Amino acid sequence: MSLFRPDVRPVVRPASRPALRPAGRAPAARPRTPAPVPRALAAPLALTLALLPSALLAGCASPEGLKDEGRARRVNAPLALWPRYSPAPLRENENPAVLKPLPTLPRIPSGTMADADPLAVLDADFTSSGGTPPRPASVRRPELHDLTDDGKPDLIAVVDLDRRTSELRVYTVRHAVVTRILALRGVLAGVALAAGHLAIREPTKDPRYVSVTDYVWDGRSMGLWDLTLDVARKSRPSSPAPAPPPGPAVGLTGNPP
C-alpha cells in the first residue's frame, strides 16, 4: 500500500475587486444585525413581558404604584318575587290628583280662591265623601298661592287628624266652580313651595332622611314631578314666650275693665 498521496494542486481564485464609487463620497455604513438571544433566556423574557401590566408597558403607571383593591364584588341579577302579580290601577277616590268639583258651594265668578270661605270648602269636600266636617281647631291657617299658573291664588289647606297624621288638600276655581285638585293623607314633616312646585316632606324609617315628593300643575292636574330623599331637619325645642310687662289688666274686648 503506497504511502504517498497524488499530487493535488491548490485552486487559486482571483481576489475580488473593490466596488468603484464616485470620488468624494464616503462608503455607506453596513447595517448591523442584532445579536441573537440565547434560547435559555428567550422563554423567561417572554413570560416576564406577558406578566407586566399594560400601564407599565405603555409608560403611564400610577404614581402611587400598584395597589390591591381587594376582591371584586360579585354581581347578581335581581331576583323578582311574584313576577306575575300586577296591582290594579288607582280608583278615582284613591288618586290624589283627581279633579273633584264641589258644586254645592257658591260659584266664584272672579276665579280666585281668595273669595271662598276655607272652612266651608273643607266642610263641603269632607261631607261629599261621606265623612265628618273637620273641627275648626284642627284646621291650620289656610294658605293662598298660585299653583295653577293662571295668576290667581289657589287654596292650600291642612287638617290635622291626630298628632301625627294630617290631610292636605288643594283647591282651585275652574269655570267658576270650586274644584279640588290634590288630596294627600300622611305624616307631613314639611310643606314648601319652590318654583311653582308643591314639595311634601315625609319621614322615612331612617330618621336621618325624609322623602320629598314634588307635585306640579301640568295644565290638567297636579302631577307627580319628582321623588327624592333629603336630610331631615332637626326639630328645635320651643322656647317659652317672654312674660308680658306689668300693666293694667285687659279684658277679652281689649278695653280696660
Residue pairs with C-beta under 8 A, 6 or more apart in sequence:
21 27
37 45
49 57
53 61
53 66
55 61
55 62
92 98
93 129
96 182
96 183
96 184
96 222
97 181
97 182
97 215
97 221
97 222
97 223
97 224
98 221
99 174
99 179
99 180
99 181
99 221
100 125
100 128
100 179
100 180
100 183
101 174
101 177
101 178
101 179
101 180
102 121
102 124
102 125
102 128
102 171
102 177
102 178
102 179
102 180
103 177
104 124
104 128
105 116
105 120
105 121
105 124
105 177
105 178
107 176
107 177
108 115
108 116
108 173
108 176
108 177
108 178
109 176
110 152
110 173
111 150
111 152
111 173
111 176
112 152
112 153
112 173
113 121
113 144
113 152
113 153
113 154
113 155
113 171
113 172
113 173
113 178
114 144
114 152
114 153
116 155
116 171
116 173
116 178
118 139
118 142
118 155
118 157
119 136
119 139
121 155
121 157
121 171
121 178
122 133
122 134
122 139
122 157
122 159
122 169
123 133
123 134
124 178
125 169
125 171
125 180
126 132
126 133
126 134
127 133
134 159
134 167
138 159
138 160
138 161
139 157
139 158
139 159
139 160
140 157
140 158
140 159
140 160
142 155
142 156
142 157
143 155
143 156
143 157
144 153
144 154
144 155
144 156
145 153
145 154
145 156
145 193
146 152
146 153
146 154
146 196
147 154
147 156
147 170
147 172
147 181
147 193
147 196
147 198
147 217
147 222
148 154
148 172
148 181
148 217
149 196
149 217
152 173
154 170
154 171
154 172
154 181
155 170
155 171
155 172
156 168
156 169
156 170
156 191
156 198
157 168
157 169
157 170
157 171
158 166
158 167
158 168
158 169
158 188
158 191
159 166
159 167
159 169
160 166
161 167
161 185
164 187
165 185
165 186
165 187
166 185
166 186
166 187
166 188
167 183
167 184
167 185
168 182
168 183
168 184
168 185
168 186
168 188
168 191
168 200
169 180
169 182
169 183
169 184
170 180
170 181
170 182
170 183
170 198
170 222
171 178
171 179
171 180
171 181
172 178
172 179
172 181
173 179
181 217
181 221
181 222
182 198
182 215
182 222
184 200
186 200
186 202
187 202
187 203
188 200
188 201
188 202
189 201
189 202
189 203
189 210
189 232
189 233
190 199
190 200
190 201
190 210
190 233
191 198
191 199
191 200
191 201
192 198
192 199
192 201
193 199
194 214
196 216
196 217
197 214
197 215
197 216
197 225
197 226
198 214
198 215
198 216
198 222
199 212
199 213
199 214
200 212
200 213
200 214
200 215
201 210
201 211
201 212
201 230
202 210
202 211
202 213
203 210
203 211
203 232
204 210
204 211
204 229
207 232
208 231
208 232
209 229
209 230
209 231
209 232
210 229
210 230
210 231
210 232
210 233
211 227
211 228
211 229
211 230
212 226
212 227
212 228
212 229
212 230
213 224
213 226
213 227
214 224
214 225
214 226
214 227
214 228
215 222
215 223
215 224
215 225
216 222
216 223
216 225
217 223
248 256
249 256
249 257
250 256
251 257
